[in-house]
């Protein structure tokens, strides 16, 4: 998670952007230029968990398994296929654009490996929640431009 947060921070600094996800920007817009309250931290942590839970269930829990079963793919091929879908789905996310697709593809691949290694969704959900919380609480609240 530290590496993921470091990559997100680096991407935001290099691109001088906070990404292209208008719903997230609208969610945090009133908190830019000030400290978050304890209630806001809790709210963002809940949103991060809910998003991570849904995305991990969809991409690792469903897509990866379906690609293996129906596509008759090896675990590595199925992981690659779900990571491509995950990356493309995040074109308008944080990180965004084609660089965002690439970074999110790599992240999806890592979460797929973690899912396969641990034979479950618990650790991918925890790691994804931490990354999403960092996106919501730090990256989306930066003073860089919105894309």
C-alpha positions, 0 to 999 in steps of 0.5 A: 500500500505504501508503494501504491500511495507513493506512485499515486503521489508521484503521478499527481505531482508529475501530471499536476492533476488530481485526476478525472473523477468528478464524483470524487471531486464533488465529494471532497470539494468543500474540504480543499484548503483545510484539514479534514474533521474526524467525521470526514476521515471516517466518511472517506474511510467508509467510502473507500471500503465500499468502493474497494469491496465492490471493485474487488468483488467484481474484478477479482472475485467474479471476472478473474474466476469467470475468465478462468472457468469460461475462458479456459484461461490459465490463472496468469492469463485470467489475471491479465484479462481482469487487470486489462478490464480493471485498467480500462474501466478507470480511464476517468478515474484517479489516476486518469487517462492512458497513464492511469489505465497503465497504472491501474492495470498494474495495480489490478494485476497485483491485486489479482496475484494477491487474490490468488496467493491468499485464495480470497478477497480479504487482503486485496480489499484491505490493500484497495481500501488503503489506496482508495482512502489515500486517493479520497483524502489526499490526491483528490483534495490537492490544489492541482487542476481537475482534468 
